[in-house]
Structure formats: structure tokens, C-alpha cells
Amino acid sequence: MKAWPTLGAFPILAHQGGWDEMLMVLGPLTLVGGALWLANRRVTRQLAEQSGLDAGPAGGGERAGAEPEPDSPS
């Protein structure tokens, strides 16, 4: 009885052209990038709420509750 499994027990993760090493790098990078994206999104929303800007889908930058300016006569 062997104490440790041999390399043959894990044929899928044993140097399959480098994709396993790539996943070991891209996995954590993806998680950190996603966390930073989420944090940036939350901070942007908080700043928009604090400044009273309407952060609509286009991010128009219009003040909430502000009335539009009347058209000038031409």
C-alpha cells in the first residue's frame, strides 16, 4: 500500500499542454478582477447618489428632480 498516489492517478491535471497552469493563474486573476469591478461599481453608485446626480443607463449626469431649462426663442 502506497502512502501517496502516483502520477498516474491524476492524468487529467498532469501537464496537459499547460492549460492547467494557465487556469491556476487565470482563476485568481479573474476573482480579483471581478472583486475590483464590483467595488468600483459600488463606489460609483454611492458617489452619484451623494452628489445628487441621476446615474441612469447612459449616465446622463442630470440632477435628480431638476426641471429642464425652457427652450430659448429663436
C-alpha positions as CSV (number, residue, x, y, z in Angstrom):
1,M,0.0,0.0,0.0
2,K,1.4,3.4,-1.0
3,A,1.1,6.4,1.2
4,W,0.9,8.9,-1.8
5,P,-1.0,8.4,-5.0
6,T,1.2,8.1,-8.1
7,L,1.2,10.5,-11.0
8,G,-1.0,8.0,-12.9
9,A,-3.8,8.6,-10.5
10,F,-4.2,12.2,-11.8
11,P,-3.8,12.0,-15.5
12,I,-6.1,15.0,-16.3
13,L,-4.1,17.5,-14.3
14,A,-0.6,16.2,-15.1
15,H,0.8,18.7,-17.7
16,Q,-1.8,18.7,-20.4
17,G,-0.1,21.2,-22.6
18,G,-0.1,24.0,-20.0
19,W,-3.8,24.6,-19.7
20,D,-3.8,23.5,-16.0
21,E,-1.1,26.0,-15.2
22,M,-3.0,28.7,-17.1
23,L,-6.1,28.0,-15.1
24,M,-4.1,28.3,-11.8
25,V,-3.1,31.8,-12.9
26,L,-6.3,33.0,-14.6
27,G,-8.6,31.7,-11.8
28,P,-7.3,34.0,-9.1
29,L,-6.8,36.9,-11.5
30,T,-10.5,36.6,-12.6
31,L,-11.7,36.6,-9.0
32,V,-9.6,39.7,-8.1
33,G,-10.6,41.5,-11.3
34,G,-14.3,40.7,-10.6
35,A,-14.0,42.0,-7.0
36,L,-12.3,45.2,-8.2
37,W,-15.0,45.7,-10.8
38,L,-17.8,45.2,-8.3
39,A,-16.1,47.6,-5.8
40,N,-15.7,50.2,-8.4
41,R,-19.3,49.9,-9.5
42,R,-20.5,50.3,-5.9
43,V,-18.3,53.4,-5.2
44,T,-19.5,55.0,-8.5
45,R,-23.1,54.5,-7.5
46,Q,-22.5,55.9,-4.0
47,L,-20.8,59.0,-5.4
48,A,-23.6,59.5,-7.8
49,E,-26.2,59.3,-5.0
50,Q,-24.2,61.6,-2.8
51,S,-23.8,64.3,-5.4
52,G,-27.4,64.1,-6.4
53,L,-26.7,63.0,-10.0
54,D,-29.0,60.7,-11.8
55,A,-26.9,57.7,-12.8
56,G,-29.2,56.4,-15.4
57,P,-28.3,53.9,-18.1
58,A,-26.5,56.4,-20.1
59,G,-25.1,58.2,-17.1
60,G,-26.6,61.5,-18.3
61,G,-25.4,63.5,-15.3
62,E,-28.7,65.3,-14.8
63,R,-29.6,66.4,-11.3
64,A,-32.4,64.4,-9.8
65,G,-35.5,66.5,-9.5
66,A,-34.1,69.4,-11.6
67,E,-36.5,70.9,-14.1
68,P,-35.3,71.2,-17.7
69,E,-34.4,74.6,-18.9
70,P,-37.0,76.2,-21.2
71,D,-36.1,76.4,-24.9
72,S,-34.8,79.8,-25.9
73,P,-36.8,81.6,-28.6
74,S,-35.2,81.6,-32.0
